[in-house]
Amino acid sequence: MGSVSLNMTSSRRGGRLPCPSCCSPALLNLLVLLSLLSTNLLALLAFLSPPEAHLRGPTTPTTNRSSSSSSAISAQVAAIAREIDASRLPHEHGGGAAHLPPELLLFLSPHALPLGRDARTGLTHMPASVAAACFRSPSTLALLAAYASYTPRAACPRGGNATLLPHRLVSKGCEPLPRRRCLTRGPPAPLPASNMGVDARRWVKPRHDHDFLVDDVLRLAAPIKIRIGFDVAGGAANFAARMRERGVTVVTSALDNAGKPTNRFVAARGLFPLLLSPAHRFPFYDGVFDLVHAGAAALDEGGAPALGLAGTEEALEFLMFDVDRVLRVGGLLWIDSYACRSDERRQMVVRLIGRFGYKRLKWVVGEKAAAAGSGNTKPTMYLSAVLQKPARG
């Protein structure tokens, strides 16, 4: 703080000067300095002291309503969690929890949160993450019980039916599966040298009029840079292999059907496999992919076949909305050589695509003659399209 000096001009009126002891500049400077110090000290004390109730004023009705709404939401979330926990155990199948393996019961039991009640959700225990479809039928429940029958902290069951159990459950929509406390064995069985569906020419050289080439589709995306994509029901990941050659990373969802280790085979090719049934919600954040590729089987597998949902317009609509969710604005949806079983099916797919307002960058409907000796004289109708997701307000 700088000093303040006051120059007092002497009054010559009457020929008398003010009292030097009462109005000296040093005394006035001292008074100003004390005034500044006291003001700053009061401001500091007011800033550091907690606000008093009378300063805050009465609580408004809006504040009371917000507090009560938060409490009601937390109570509802906790009630839903308790209801989910209660519905996990299938009382209507096989006599309830008494017939379930101890490891499955332990996993399904709610586990207390380490820090107690969560202030945001109102939960005090973490509910188990197991799909409701696992308890939908006695046959699926029997498979789940067999999957959870093992010795804790020992080697996981292997060989024969035990190896196929996870894939059979996932194909029935029973995912996520419960975690297990057992050790995987190794090394795994060698991969087959053939019969895994490897095709090095697909999307590089055209075979039919409805086949699109990778390079042509990537040029359609300009000026958007295609960096990461998702191949729905991509099988042996041939599409991901072609895109990797062009610097694009593609995640491939696949199921191990008929005992074929498809996911292991995809990983052995240095590609990213994702064990996922067609009925499962894609485990990705919104708008993360520049490209979504739906192959010939993806649209028909839009619903879980074991649940009787495949082929219905509603199941396909759920799939398409999930595809739209993970695709970024301006990204490409590539419907690749979808075989329409009938003209009604083609019209239904076209009508469903039209609901999203995508821009048609490429659209081809072609026919392929039936194979000789198949007994079918009608040609198969194929639909291929490259669509661009629009920006929505």
C-alpha positions as CSV (number, residue, x, y, z in Angstrom):
1,M,0.0,0.0,0.0
2,G,1.4,3.4,-0.9
3,S,1.5,6.3,1.4
4,V,-1.0,9.1,1.0
5,S,0.2,12.7,1.5
6,L,-2.0,15.7,1.8
7,N,-0.6,19.2,1.2
8,M,-2.5,21.6,3.3
9,T,-2.4,25.1,1.9
10,S,-2.2,27.6,4.7
11,S,-4.9,30.1,4.9
12,R,-3.7,33.6,4.7
13,R,-7.1,35.0,5.5
14,G,-6.8,36.6,8.9
15,G,-3.0,36.1,8.8
16,R,-3.2,32.9,11.0
17,L,-1.9,29.4,10.2
18,P,-3.5,26.2,11.4
19,C,-2.2,24.4,14.5
20,P,0.9,22.5,13.4
21,S,0.4,19.8,16.1
22,C,-3.2,19.0,15.0
23,C,-3.0,19.0,11.2
24,S,0.5,17.9,10.4
25,P,1.0,15.8,7.2
26,A,2.5,12.9,9.2
27,L,-0.6,12.6,11.4
28,L,-3.0,12.7,8.5
29,N,-1.0,10.0,6.7
30,L,-1.2,7.8,9.8
31,L,-4.9,8.2,10.0
32,V,-5.4,7.2,6.3
33,L,-3.2,4.1,6.7
34,L,-5.1,2.9,9.8
35,S,-8.4,3.4,7.8
36,L,-7.2,1.3,4.9
37,L,-5.9,-1.5,7.2
38,S,-9.2,-1.7,9.1
39,T,-11.2,-1.8,5.9
40,N,-9.1,-4.6,4.4
41,L,-9.2,-6.6,7.7
42,L,-13.1,-6.4,7.8
43,A,-13.3,-7.5,4.2
44,L,-11.0,-10.5,4.9
45,L,-13.0,-11.6,7.9
46,A,-16.3,-11.4,6.0
47,F,-14.8,-13.5,3.2
48,L,-13.5,-16.3,5.5
49,S,-16.5,-16.5,7.8
50,P,-19.3,-19.1,6.9
51,P,-22.6,-17.7,5.6
52,E,-25.3,-17.3,8.3
53,A,-28.8,-18.6,7.9
54,H,-30.2,-15.1,7.9
55,L,-27.9,-14.1,5.1
56,R,-28.8,-17.0,2.9
57,G,-32.5,-16.2,3.2
58,P,-35.4,-18.6,3.3
59,T,-35.4,-21.8,1.2
60,T,-37.4,-21.4,-2.0
61,P,-40.0,-23.9,-3.0
62,T,-37.9,-24.7,-6.1
63,T,-35.0,-25.8,-4.0
64,N,-37.3,-28.0,-2.0
65,R,-38.8,-29.5,-5.1
66,S,-35.3,-30.2,-6.6
67,S,-34.2,-31.9,-3.4
68,S,-37.3,-34.1,-3.2
69,S,-37.0,-35.0,-6.9
70,S,-33.4,-36.2,-6.4
71,S,-34.4,-38.2,-3.4
72,A,-37.4,-39.8,-5.3
73,I,-35.1,-40.6,-8.3
74,S,-32.5,-42.3,-6.0
75,A,-35.3,-44.3,-4.3
76,Q,-36.7,-45.4,-7.6
77,V,-33.3,-46.5,-8.9
78,A,-32.7,-48.5,-5.7
79,A,-36.1,-50.1,-6.0
80,I,-35.5,-51.1,-9.6
81,A,-32.1,-52.6,-8.6
82,R,-33.8,-54.6,-5.9
83,E,-36.4,-55.8,-8.3
84,I,-33.8,-56.8,-10.8
85,D,-32.0,-58.7,-8.1
86,A,-35.2,-60.5,-7.1
87,S,-35.9,-61.4,-10.7
88,R,-32.5,-62.9,-11.4
89,L,-33.3,-66.1,-9.6
90,P,-35.7,-68.2,-11.7
91,H,-38.3,-69.3,-9.2
92,E,-40.6,-70.5,-11.9
93,H,-38.0,-72.9,-13.5
94,G,-36.7,-76.0,-11.7
95,G,-37.8,-75.0,-8.2
96,G,-35.8,-71.7,-7.9
97,A,-32.3,-71.1,-6.5
98,A,-32.0,-74.5,-4.8
99,H,-31.0,-76.2,-8.1
100,L,-28.4,-73.6,-9.2
101,P,-24.7,-74.2,-8.7
102,P,-23.2,-72.4,-5.7
103,E,-20.8,-70.4,-7.8
104,L,-23.7,-69.0,-9.8
105,L,-25.6,-68.1,-6.6
106,L,-22.6,-66.4,-5.3
107,F,-22.2,-64.3,-8.4
108,L,-25.9,-63.4,-8.5
109,S,-25.8,-62.3,-4.8
110,P,-25.6,-58.5,-4.4
111,H,-22.2,-57.3,-3.3
112,A,-21.9,-54.3,-1.0
113,L,-20.2,-51.2,-2.4
114,P,-16.8,-50.6,-0.7
115,L,-17.7,-47.0,0.2
116,G,-21.3,-47.6,1.2
117,R,-24.3,-45.9,-0.3
118,D,-23.7,-44.2,-3.6
119,A,-25.1,-40.7,-3.4
120,R,-25.9,-40.4,-7.1
121,T,-27.9,-43.7,-7.6
122,G,-28.9,-44.5,-4.0
123,L,-27.5,-48.0,-4.3
124,T,-25.7,-49.8,-1.5
125,H,-25.0,-53.0,-3.3
126,M,-23.9,-53.7,-6.9
127,P,-26.4,-55.9,-8.8
128,A,-25.0,-58.9,-10.8
129,S,-24.7,-58.4,-14.5
130,V,-26.4,-61.4,-16.1
131,A,-28.8,-61.3,-19.1
132,A,-32.5,-62.0,-18.3
133,A,-32.5,-64.3,-21.4
134,C,-30.4,-66.7,-19.4
135,F,-33.4,-67.5,-17.3
136,R,-36.0,-67.4,-20.0
137,S,-36.4,-71.1,-20.6
138,P,-35.5,-74.4,-18.7
139,S,-33.2,-75.4,-21.5
140,T,-31.2,-72.2,-21.4
141,L,-31.1,-72.3,-17.6
142,A,-29.8,-75.9,-17.8
143,L,-27.0,-74.7,-20.0
144,L,-26.2,-71.8,-17.6
145,A,-26.1,-74.2,-14.7
146,A,-23.7,-76.5,-16.5
147,Y,-21.5,-73.4,-17.4
148,A,-21.4,-72.4,-13.8
149,S,-20.6,-75.9,-12.5
150,Y,-16.8,-75.9,-11.8
151,T,-14.3,-76.0,-9.0
152,P,-13.4,-72.5,-7.9
153,R,-9.8,-71.4,-8.4
154,A,-9.0,-74.6,-10.4
155,A,-8.8,-75.3,-14.1
156,C,-12.0,-74.5,-16.1
157,P,-13.8,-77.4,-17.7
158,R,-12.6,-78.2,-21.2
159,G,-13.4,-80.4,-24.1
160,G,-16.6,-81.6,-25.7
161,N,-19.7,-79.8,-24.5
162,A,-17.9,-77.7,-21.9
163,T,-16.0,-75.8,-24.7
164,L,-19.1,-75.1,-26.7
165,L,-21.2,-74.0,-23.7
166,P,-20.3,-70.3,-23.8
167,H,-21.0,-70.0,-27.5
168,R,-24.3,-71.9,-27.2
169,L,-25.4,-69.5,-24.5
170,V,-24.4,-66.4,-26.4
171,S,-26.2,-67.6,-29.5
172,K,-29.4,-67.9,-27.4
173,G,-29.1,-64.2,-26.3
174,C,-27.7,-65.2,-22.8
175,E,-25.1,-62.4,-22.6
176,P,-23.4,-61.1,-20.7
177,L,-22.5,-64.4,-19.1
178,P,-21.6,-64.6,-15.4
179,R,-17.9,-64.4,-14.6
180,R,-16.2,-67.5,-13.4
181,R,-13.4,-68.1,-10.9
182,C,-11.5,-70.7,-12.9
183,L,-8.3,-70.8,-14.9
184,T,-8.2,-71.3,-18.6
185,R,-6.1,-74.1,-20.0
186,G,-3.6,-74.1,-22.8
187,P,-2.3,-74.4,-25.3
188,P,-5.5,-74.4,-27.3
189,A,-6.2,-76.9,-30.1
190,P,-4.5,-76.0,-33.4
191,L,-6.5,-73.9,-35.8
192,P,-7.7,-75.7,-38.9
193,A,-5.7,-75.0,-42.0
194,S,-8.7,-74.7,-44.3
195,N,-12.5,-74.4,-44.3
196,M,-12.5,-71.0,-42.4
197,G,-13.8,-68.9,-45.3
198,V,-10.7,-66.9,-46.2
199,D,-11.2,-64.9,-49.4
200,A,-8.4,-62.7,-50.7
201,R,-10.3,-61.5,-53.8
202,R,-13.5,-60.2,-52.3
203,W,-14.0,-56.4,-52.5
204,V,-10.9,-56.2,-54.7
205,K,-12.2,-57.7,-58.0
206,P,-16.0,-57.6,-58.8
207,R,-17.8,-60.8,-59.1
208,H,-21.4,-59.5,-59.7
209,D,-23.0,-56.2,-60.5
210,H,-24.1,-55.7,-56.9
211,D,-20.5,-56.1,-55.6
212,F,-18.8,-52.9,-54.5
213,L,-15.0,-52.5,-54.3
214,V,-13.3,-51.2,-51.2
215,D,-11.4,-48.4,-53.0
216,D,-14.5,-47.1,-54.7
217,V,-16.4,-46.9,-51.4
218,L,-13.5,-45.1,-49.7
219,R,-13.5,-42.6,-52.4
220,L,-17.2,-41.9,-51.9
221,A,-16.4,-40.9,-48.3
222,A,-14.2,-38.0,-49.3
223,P,-13.5,-35.5,-47.8
224,I,-14.2,-37.6,-44.6
225,K,-11.3,-39.8,-43.6
226,I,-12.3,-43.4,-42.9
227,R,-10.2,-44.5,-39.9
228,I,-12.2,-47.0,-37.9
229,G,-15.1,-49.3,-38.8
230,F,-17.3,-52.0,-37.5
231,D,-18.2,-55.2,-39.5
232,V,-21.4,-56.8,-38.2
233,A,-21.4,-60.6,-38.4
234,G,-18.2,-60.5,-40.3
235,G,-17.3,-64.2,-40.1
236,A,-13.6,-64.8,-40.8
237,A,-12.9,-61.0,-41.0
238,N,-12.1,-60.9,-44.7
239,F,-13.5,-57.4,-44.9
240,A,-11.3,-56.3,-42.0
241,A,-8.3,-57.8,-43.7
242,R,-9.0,-55.8,-46.9
243,M,-9.5,-52.6,-44.9
244,R,-6.3,-53.1,-42.9
245,E,-4.4,-53.1,-46.2
246,R,-5.7,-49.6,-46.7
247,G,-4.9,-48.3,-43.2
248,V,-8.4,-48.7,-41.7
249,T,-9.0,-50.5,-38.4
250,V,-12.2,-52.7,-38.4
251,V,-13.7,-54.5,-35.4
252,T,-15.4,-57.8,-36.5
253,S,-18.3,-59.3,-34.6
254,A,-18.5,-63.1,-34.9
255,L,-19.9,-66.2,-33.4
256,D,-18.2,-69.6,-33.2
257,N,-20.7,-71.6,-35.2
258,A,-20.6,-75.4,-35.7
259,G,-17.6,-75.7,-33.5
260,K,-15.4,-73.5,-35.7
261,P,-13.1,-71.3,-33.6
262,T,-13.9,-68.2,-35.6
263,N,-12.8,-65.7,-33.0
264,R,-9.5,-67.4,-32.4
265,F,-9.0,-67.5,-36.2
266,V,-9.7,-63.8,-36.6
267,A,-7.2,-63.0,-33.7
268,A,-4.6,-65.2,-35.4
269,R,-4.9,-63.0,-38.5
270,G,-3.9,-60.0,-36.3
271,L,-7.4,-58.6,-36.4
272,F,-9.9,-57.6,-33.7
273,P,-12.7,-60.2,-33.0
274,L,-15.7,-59.4,-30.9
275,L,-17.8,-62.3,-29.6
276,L,-21.3,-60.9,-29.9
277,S,-24.7,-62.3,-30.7
278,P,-26.8,-60.4,-33.3
279,A,-29.4,-59.6,-30.7
280,H,-27.0,-57.9,-28.3
281,R,-26.7,-54.1,-28.1
282,F,-23.4,-53.0,-29.6
283,P,-20.9,-52.3,-26.7
284,F,-19.7,-49.0,-28.2
285,Y,-20.2,-45.4,-27.4
286,D,-22.4,-43.3,-29.7
287,G,-21.0,-42.0,-33.0
288,V,-17.5,-43.6,-32.8
289,F,-17.3,-45.4,-36.2
290,D,-16.6,-43.8,-39.6
291,L,-18.0,-46.9,-41.3
292,V,-20.4,-49.8,-40.5
293,H,-20.4,-52.8,-42.8
294,A,-23.4,-55.0,-42.8
295,G,-22.7,-58.2,-44.8
296,A,-25.0,-60.6,-46.4
297,A,-25.9,-62.4,-43.1
298,A,-26.1,-59.3,-40.8
299,L,-29.6,-58.1,-41.6
300,D,-31.1,-61.6,-41.4
301,E,-29.5,-62.1,-38.0
302,G,-30.8,-58.8,-36.7
303,G,-32.7,-60.8,-34.0
304,A,-31.5,-63.8,-32.1
305,P,-32.7,-66.8,-34.1
306,A,-33.1,-69.0,-31.0
307,L,-35.6,-66.4,-29.6
308,G,-37.7,-66.4,-32.8
309,L,-37.0,-62.8,-33.6
310,A,-35.0,-63.1,-36.8
311,G,-36.5,-61.9,-39.9
312,T,-39.2,-59.7,-38.3
313,E,-39.4,-56.1,-39.2
314,E,-39.2,-55.1,-35.5
315,A,-36.0,-57.0,-34.9
316,L,-34.4,-55.5,-38.0
317,E,-35.5,-52.1,-36.9
318,F,-33.8,-52.5,-33.5
319,L,-30.6,-53.5,-35.3
320,M,-30.7,-50.6,-37.7
321,F,-31.3,-48.1,-34.9
322,D,-28.3,-49.5,-33.0
323,V,-26.2,-49.2,-36.2
324,D,-27.3,-45.6,-36.6
325,R,-26.3,-45.0,-33.0
326,V,-22.7,-46.0,-33.3
327,L,-22.2,-44.4,-36.7
328,R,-20.8,-40.8,-36.7
329,V,-22.5,-38.0,-38.6
330,G,-21.2,-38.2,-42.1
331,G,-20.1,-41.8,-41.7
332,L,-21.0,-44.5,-44.2
333,L,-23.3,-47.5,-43.8
334,W,-22.4,-50.1,-46.3
335,I,-25.1,-52.7,-46.9
336,D,-23.3,-55.4,-48.8
337,S,-25.0,-57.9,-51.1
338,Y,-28.1,-58.5,-48.9
339,A,-30.1,-61.4,-50.3
340,C,-33.8,-60.5,-50.3
341,R,-35.9,-63.7,-50.0
342,S,-38.8,-62.0,-51.6
343,D,-39.8,-58.7,-53.1
344,E,-41.9,-58.0,-50.0
345,R,-38.7,-58.4,-47.9
346,R,-36.8,-56.0,-50.2
347,Q,-39.6,-53.4,-49.9
348,M,-39.6,-53.7,-46.2
349,V,-35.8,-53.2,-46.0
350,V,-36.0,-50.2,-48.4
351,R,-38.8,-48.7,-46.3
352,L,-36.9,-49.1,-43.1
353,I,-33.7,-47.5,-44.6
354,G,-35.8,-44.6,-45.8
355,R,-36.9,-43.7,-42.2
356,F,-33.3,-42.7,-41.3
357,G,-33.0,-40.1,-44.0
358,Y,-29.6,-41.3,-45.2
359,K,-28.1,-39.9,-48.4
360,R,-27.8,-42.6,-51.1
361,L,-24.2,-42.5,-52.4
362,K,-24.5,-45.8,-54.2
363,W,-27.6,-48.1,-54.7
364,V,-27.8,-51.2,-56.7
365,V,-30.5,-53.9,-56.9
366,G,-29.4,-57.0,-58.8
367,E,-30.5,-60.5,-59.5
368,K,-28.5,-63.8,-59.5
369,A,-29.8,-67.0,-61.1
370,A,-30.5,-69.9,-58.9
371,A,-27.8,-72.5,-58.7
372,A,-28.2,-75.6,-60.9
373,G,-29.8,-78.5,-59.1
374,S,-31.1,-76.3,-56.2
375,G,-34.7,-76.9,-57.1
376,N,-35.4,-73.2,-57.1
377,T,-36.1,-71.6,-60.5
378,K,-36.6,-68.0,-59.2
379,P,-33.5,-65.8,-59.2
380,T,-32.3,-64.3,-55.9
381,M,-32.6,-60.5,-55.6
382,Y,-29.7,-58.7,-54.0
383,L,-29.5,-55.2,-52.5
384,S,-26.2,-53.3,-52.1
385,A,-26.0,-49.7,-50.9
386,V,-23.6,-47.1,-49.5
387,L,-25.4,-44.6,-47.4
388,Q,-24.2,-41.5,-45.6
389,K,-25.6,-40.5,-42.2
390,P,-27.1,-37.0,-42.1
391,A,-26.7,-34.4,-39.4
392,R,-29.9,-34.1,-37.4
393,G,-31.0,-31.2,-35.3
